Amino acid sequence: MKSVQSMPLIQEASINIMVRVFHWSVVILFSVLFITGDQGDGADAMHIITGYLLISVIVARILWGFIGDENALWKNYLNHPKLIFTYLSKLLSSVKVKFQMHNPAGSSMILAMILTLLITTFSGLLLEAVFEFSGALLWLSTVISDDQSFLIKELHGIAAHLMLFAITLHFLGVLYSSYRYRVNMPLMMITGRLHFIENKGKI
């Protein structure tokens, strides 16, 4: 993990297309899943299919975090708690903060969201097994009781809403960071390149 003293301040950066595809795929797939989650009829099939697509995307991103380019590697997302609080205190103060590709707050939020997505999708697979009697985890349906099934259903719903809350925080953090860094971060996630706001990147 990085220490406070070794915290990098990056002036130039780019985002690999794999990371960008993962990011927007999660946005689209999670949106569909959240909308179809409480609906019946044909939405159930769409929910299940979309869930498997999301699982595939998550697994691909996890693997890419070990074999991908430098900006995608998980080692760059790990931060000491002290570093996170130090960064947040600077970001929320009047101290000038230079742009960082892997800032401690954003990196930690990404890890938290991926963990939440894993809980959401795994519990979804279990629900498919115990309520639909199908799916990749069907073999576990015989060892899960009725009470446990409903607990898993509660966990699935809680994790989905936690993910929605995390996305909201992430979105607000991106907007605020864009303002402080003077970098258009949403556009950067589309093009993969830095887009400075005013003063050509001077902070």
Disulfide bonds with the S-S distance in Angstrom:
none
